[in-house]
Amino acid sequence: MRTLNYSNIAETLYYKQLANGLRVFILHKKDFQKTYATFTTEYGSIDSSFVVNGNNYEVPDGIAHFLEHKMFEEEKGDVFQDFAKLGGQTNAFTTFNRTTYLFSSTENVRENLEVLLNFVQNPYFTDENVNKEKGIIAQEIKMYQDNPDWRLYFGLLGLMYQESPISKDIAGTVESIQRITKEDLSLCYNTFYHPSNMVLFIVSSWDPIELLAVVENNQTPKKFTSSPDISRNHHHSMQLLTKKKEKTIEIKLAVAIPKLLIGFSDPETGLTGDQYLERELSTLIMLELIFGKGSKVFTELLEAGLIDNDFSFEYQLEKQYGFSTLGGSSKKPVQLLGRIKAELNKAKEDGFDSQMFERVKKKKIGEYLRRLNYPEYIANQFTKYVFNDANLFDMLKVLEEIKLKDINDRLEQFTDFSAVIVNKA
């Protein structure tokens, strides 16, 4: 087991890759009462077309999310009950790129950890339980179709990207999930749930050597096939709309106040390591400087009645894609769209104030250090960065090295955008 010391943030990380390929990371937090563990596969909703060991496969949209649901059902019963008996809480979530299973507990850590490892590595699919799940997920999909924020988000992705997997609902469609079979689930499970495609991350006060022993004793007796040779086909269809022409659409829904969401695509993909972190952090600092709640623009928009306090922004960066979004509720969404365009152009002309830049950078450093006190943040973010060949614990170093020029350079790429308005039906 390797010991990785990060003296600048007073953290020590323990790491070992097991013989079956599973990467195990343990962060020792001696003052934490709660243990939090995530078991994650690099498999998400965009992985609907792939090649395994030379064979091409295409599966229905929504299968990664469907698989997440089915993993909690065992022949002997419900996994949630197993955790409840041990005083643990469990959950799971599927994103475009990953599926994560987790538990948290202040007691019976060994037993809860073994349950996590065992149920994720013991699928149970039958024709009956697969068909039963279709009705449950179909209701979930229909529910989200009435959610204005969900419609905004995927409407925007549909504008920014062509018929790429990222423009499709993570859960799929009512039609696509009807085509899912237990054979499809077994294929995707055997392809993407191999230990070599997974990461186990544990934040705990338990001794790391003892925790690693629990994991190794659990994994060693289990038999796995050799690691599959996987090639994902989505990279070729992740292209932005031809000519990146600005587009705006309006969706009619039963909303009390209209909503606006604007998206800026990032053409720079495939970044890793510190370059990945710098891209993410510089973009967030830039957005904070213009539209953050402490900015002049935010105050002016609020006083003009164009926004309320739910106005926000975010940035997503993965190997295959990157994009920024900003928006919220607005009684005058078209006017707000015009103001945002004007403020971006003004920022490009004027540049950023150096003192304000340093203030926002220090704020980001403070946020990062505070978040290291939350096991959920550490585990989920660390895993995200690992799959992008970056390291959460290098973030402070990268933050400190960001210069004002980096922020101004980043702003120059905020040109073409797409926008979606949800208006009253």
Summary of the structure (lengths in Angstrom):
residues: 425
radius of gyration: 22.7
end to end distance: 59.3
largest distance: 65.3
contacts: 1356
relative contact order: 0.16
helix: 46%
strand: 23%
